[in-house]
Amino acid sequence: MNRDEKKIIIDDIAEKLGQYPNIYVTDISTLTVEKTNDLRRQCFNRGIEIRVAKNTLIEKAMLQKGANFEELIGTLKGSTALMFSEIGNVPAKLIKEFRRKNERPILKGALIGEDTYVGDNQIDTLANIKSREELIGDIIGMLQAPARNIISALQNREGFGPESETESAE
């Protein structure tokens, strides 16, 4: 690979690092071609971009982007695949599901927003992080709950409503 080809790869990875708020660094080294293609297909179906590149090129792209990647640079050993996602917990859930039948991918590290997670032992923590949409849904549910409780209490109360007023007037 010549210098120009390397620059194109570095620039492409750097662009993705800036574009996506959630980046997973994984090891998919022992997966067969068939299993790797299956993983890529599942990533595509869930809106995850996956990119395999040499560690030196990934490191140069991270250094080009600057902040927040120091800890992830330390995870760049062995075979590395990057997963890029808009939603923080989707790659972790995919990894957990995929590992029910396979020993890989192994999580080396992840950058979720501004927070860095290092090590495969973080996979459960990452899978349980709520997405922005889930948090908004929880907040809406909490805001609606008191109103629902009042309406329910009023509807269940005997003698309440317009029908009871006409009956008492007779």
C-alpha positions as CSV (number, residue, x, y, z in Angstrom):
1,M,0.0,0.0,0.0
2,N,1.5,3.3,-1.0
3,R,1.4,6.6,0.9
4,D,-1.6,8.0,-0.9
5,E,-3.7,4.9,-0.3
6,K,-2.8,5.1,3.4
7,K,-3.7,8.7,3.6
8,I,-7.1,8.0,2.0
9,I,-7.8,5.3,4.7
10,I,-6.6,7.5,7.5
11,D,-8.8,10.4,6.3
12,D,-11.8,8.1,6.0
13,I,-11.4,6.7,9.5
14,A,-10.8,10.2,10.9
15,E,-14.0,11.4,9.2
16,K,-16.0,8.6,10.8
17,L,-14.4,9.3,14.2
18,G,-15.7,12.8,13.9
19,Q,-19.1,11.9,12.4
20,Y,-20.2,9.2,15.0
21,P,-20.5,9.9,18.7
22,N,-20.0,6.2,19.6
23,I,-17.0,4.2,18.6
24,Y,-16.2,0.6,19.6
25,V,-12.7,-0.9,19.2
26,T,-13.1,-4.7,18.8
27,D,-11.1,-7.8,17.9
28,I,-12.7,-10.1,15.3
29,S,-9.4,-11.9,14.4
30,T,-10.5,-15.6,14.6
31,L,-13.8,-15.2,12.8
32,T,-14.2,-17.1,9.6
33,V,-15.0,-15.3,6.4
34,E,-18.6,-16.6,6.7
35,K,-19.0,-15.4,10.3
36,T,-17.3,-12.0,9.5
37,N,-19.8,-11.5,6.6
38,D,-22.6,-12.4,9.0
39,L,-21.4,-9.9,11.5
40,R,-21.1,-7.2,8.8
41,R,-24.6,-8.0,7.7
42,Q,-26.0,-7.7,11.2
43,C,-24.1,-4.4,11.7
44,F,-25.6,-3.0,8.5
45,N,-29.1,-4.0,9.6
46,R,-28.7,-2.2,12.9
47,G,-27.1,1.0,11.5
48,I,-23.6,0.2,12.6
49,E,-20.6,0.9,10.3
50,I,-17.8,-1.6,10.7
51,R,-14.3,-1.0,9.4
52,V,-11.2,-3.2,9.7
53,A,-7.8,-1.4,9.3
54,K,-4.2,-1.6,10.5
55,N,-3.6,-0.3,14.0
56,T,-1.1,2.2,12.8
57,L,-3.6,3.8,10.4
58,I,-6.3,3.8,13.1
59,E,-3.9,5.4,15.5
60,K,-2.9,8.1,13.0
61,A,-6.6,8.8,12.4
62,M,-7.2,9.1,16.1
63,L,-4.3,11.4,16.6
64,Q,-5.5,13.5,13.6
65,K,-8.9,13.9,15.4
66,G,-7.2,14.7,18.7
67,A,-9.1,14.7,22.0
68,N,-10.8,11.7,23.7
69,F,-8.9,9.0,21.9
70,E,-5.8,8.6,24.2
71,E,-7.1,5.6,26.1
72,L,-8.4,3.9,23.0
73,I,-5.0,4.2,21.3
74,G,-3.7,1.9,24.0
75,T,-6.1,-0.8,23.0
76,L,-4.8,-1.0,19.4
77,K,-3.0,-4.3,19.6
78,G,-3.6,-7.3,17.4
79,S,-6.3,-7.4,14.8
80,T,-8.7,-4.4,15.1
81,A,-12.2,-3.6,13.8
82,L,-13.9,-0.3,14.5
83,M,-17.7,-0.1,14.9
84,F,-19.3,3.3,14.5
85,S,-22.9,3.9,15.7
86,E,-25.3,6.8,16.4
87,I,-26.8,4.9,19.4
88,G,-24.4,4.0,22.2
89,N,-25.7,0.6,23.3
90,V,-26.5,-1.0,19.9
91,P,-23.0,-2.3,19.1
92,A,-22.7,-3.7,22.7
93,K,-26.0,-5.5,22.3
94,L,-25.0,-6.9,18.9
95,I,-21.6,-8.1,20.3
96,K,-23.4,-9.9,23.2
97,E,-25.9,-11.5,20.9
98,F,-23.3,-12.5,18.3
99,R,-21.1,-14.1,21.1
100,R,-23.8,-16.5,22.0
101,K,-22.7,-18.5,19.1
102,N,-19.1,-17.2,18.5
103,E,-16.1,-16.4,20.7
104,R,-15.6,-13.0,19.0
105,P,-15.9,-10.0,18.7
106,I,-14.0,-9.1,21.8
107,L,-14.4,-5.6,23.1
108,K,-11.1,-3.8,23.4
109,G,-12.6,-0.4,24.2
110,A,-15.3,2.1,23.4
111,L,-15.9,5.8,23.3
112,I,-19.5,6.6,24.1
113,G,-20.0,10.4,23.8
114,E,-17.3,11.7,26.1
115,D,-16.8,8.5,28.2
116,T,-14.2,5.9,27.5
117,Y,-14.6,2.2,28.5
118,V,-11.7,-0.2,28.2
119,G,-11.8,-3.9,28.3
120,D,-14.2,-6.7,27.4
121,N,-15.5,-6.7,31.0
122,Q,-17.3,-3.4,30.1
123,I,-19.7,-5.1,27.6
124,D,-22.6,-5.5,30.0
125,T,-22.3,-1.9,31.2
126,L,-22.3,-0.7,27.6
127,A,-25.3,-2.9,26.7
128,N,-27.3,-1.4,29.6
129,I,-26.6,2.2,28.8
130,K,-29.9,3.8,27.7
131,S,-30.0,5.5,24.4
132,R,-31.2,9.1,24.0
133,E,-34.6,7.8,22.7
134,E,-35.0,5.4,25.6
135,L,-34.3,8.2,28.1
136,I,-36.8,10.5,26.4
137,G,-39.4,7.7,26.5
138,D,-38.8,7.2,30.2
139,I,-39.1,10.9,30.9
140,I,-42.4,11.1,28.9
141,G,-43.7,8.1,30.8
142,M,-42.8,9.6,34.2
143,L,-44.5,12.9,33.2
144,Q,-47.7,11.1,32.0
145,A,-48.0,8.8,35.0
146,P,-49.4,11.4,37.5
147,A,-52.0,12.5,35.0
148,R,-53.0,8.9,34.3
149,N,-53.3,8.2,38.0
150,I,-55.6,11.2,38.6
151,I,-57.8,10.3,35.6
152,S,-58.0,6.7,36.7
153,A,-58.9,7.6,40.2
154,L,-61.6,10.0,39.0
155,Q,-63.1,7.5,36.7
156,N,-63.2,4.8,39.3
157,R,-64.8,7.0,41.9
158,E,-68.5,6.2,42.4
159,G,-70.9,9.0,41.9
160,F,-68.5,11.0,39.7
161,G,-69.5,12.4,36.4
162,P,-72.4,14.1,34.6
163,E,-74.6,11.0,34.9
164,S,-74.5,11.1,38.7
165,E,-75.5,14.8,38.7
166,T,-78.7,14.1,36.7
167,E,-79.6,11.2,38.9
168,S,-79.2,13.2,42.1
169,A,-81.3,16.0,40.7
170,E,-84.3,13.7,40.2
